[in-house]
Amino acid sequence: MSAKPREIDLWDHGPLRRADGHKAYNSYWWPLKGDDFWLGGRYRGGWHLCVVPLNNGHWLAEPPGCHTYSRQFPTRHAALRTAIAHTLKSHRKGWNRTLRKPGPAELATASAWIFDILVREIGPKRRWKWRRALGRAVALQEAAHWRITLTQGRIKDDARRRVGEAPRKGKLAIAEFRRTLAAAEEAASDRYDGELTRDTIRFCHRALRVEKLRAMRP
């Protein structure tokens, strides 16, 4: 009588495990929890990095990759520095492994997030603290600019709702529509004047903060 065939675990890669004892899943070694994983949660699936401890005392880093065949690092700091270096490289190229191109606010937030990790985990170097402060300031400036753009869009939408659809024919009718639309936009601007002024002042203050930080470059 033949022996019962042994079931083969396709994802069992031998004695190598994560430090918490779990096996690899789908060739990846993602940590389940703890401070070894960071995610830029404001943006979809975007900026992320992680370092994973293994039961042999070594570490994996993502990026470049937490595969079973990836390079192993002797210390947590070595893995973390490698992951951050790869993330900064992609940051300078202007992409974050998603199909869409990140905007200025997202790039600034990612920069502040990365240098905050460096300051907390490796050391408070002056240049890293400056880059963290600059990233946060640029993100706030972009948020203020977005508020101004949003308010201006509301002014135009309000005016178009009051004026109605533009005529398709007739030069005189089109010219009259444009004059009416301009008057409606001016009236809407008066209604949003306080909000627009407040947003503009906030933007100017934040832009000044960015210029001061850039002048203080170490």
BELHUTA-V486890 format. One record per residue. N is the residue number from 0. OMEGA is omega in degrees with one decimal (999 if undefined). Layout:
# BELHUTA-V486890
n={N;N}
omega={OMEGA;OMEGA}
This chain:
# BELHUTA-V486890
n={0;1;2;3;4;5;6;7;8;9;10;11;12;13;14;15;16;17;18;19;20;21;22;23;24;25;26;27;28;29;30;31;32;33;34;35;36;37;38;39;40;41;42;43;44;45;46;47;48;49;50;51;52;53;54;55;56;57;58;59;60;61;62;63;64;65;66;67;68;69;70;71;72;73;74;75;76;77;78;79;80;81;82;83;84;85;86;87;88;89;90;91;92;93;94;95;96;97;98;99;100;101;102;103;104;105;106;107;108;109;110;111;112;113;114;115;116;117;118;119;120;121;122;123;124;125;126;127;128;129;130;131;132;133;134;135;136;137;138;139;140;141;142;143;144;145;146;147;148;149;150;151;152;153;154;155;156;157;158;159;160;161;162;163;164;165;166;167;168;169;170;171;172;173;174;175;176;177;178;179;180;181;182;183;184;185;186;187;188;189;190;191;192;193;194;195;196;197;198;199;200;201;202;203;204;205;206;207;208;209;210;211;212;213;214;215;216;217}
omega={-176.7;179.3;179.4;-179.1;-177.7;176.5;-177.7;175.8;-176.2;-177.7;176.9;-174.4;175.7;-174.0;-177.1;179.9;167.6;-177.8;179.3;174.8;-177.3;176.5;176.1;175.3;178.7;178.0;178.2;-177.6;-176.9;174.3;-179.4;-176.2;177.7;-174.4;177.7;-177.9;177.0;-179.0;173.9;-167.6;-179.0;-174.7;-171.3;171.4;-170.1;-172.5;175.4;172.1;177.4;171.4;-172.2;177.1;178.4;-176.9;175.6;178.6;179.6;-175.9;170.2;-178.5;175.3;-5.8;13.8;177.8;177.8;176.4;179.2;-179.7;-178.3;177.9;177.0;-176.8;-175.3;-176.9;177.8;-179.0;178.7;177.7;-178.6;178.8;179.3;179.7;-179.4;179.3;178.9;179.7;177.8;178.2;177.3;178.1;179.2;177.9;176.9;175.4;-177.1;176.2;171.3;-177.3;-178.7;178.9;-179.0;178.6;-179.5;-179.5;179.7;178.3;179.6;178.4;178.2;178.9;178.8;179.9;-178.9;-177.3;172.6;175.9;179.2;-179.1;-176.4;-169.8;-172.9;178.2;-177.4;176.6;-174.3;-178.0;178.6;178.6;178.0;178.7;176.9;179.9;179.8;179.0;178.3;-179.2;179.1;178.6;177.8;177.8;179.2;177.1;178.1;177.6;177.9;178.6;177.8;178.9;178.7;179.8;177.4;176.3;177.2;177.6;-179.9;179.1;178.6;-179.6;-179.1;176.4;-179.0;-176.2;-179.2;-177.7;178.3;177.3;-178.2;-176.8;175.5;-179.0;-179.6;-179.8;179.5;178.7;178.2;178.1;-179.7;177.1;178.9;179.3;179.3;177.9;179.4;177.8;177.8;177.6;178.4;178.0;177.8;-179.7;-179.1;-172.9;-178.0;-179.2;-179.1;178.4;179.5;179.4;-179.8;178.0;178.3;179.0;-179.6;178.3;-178.3;176.0;176.9;177.5;178.7;179.9;178.0;178.8;179.1;176.9;-179.4;-175.5;-178.1;999}
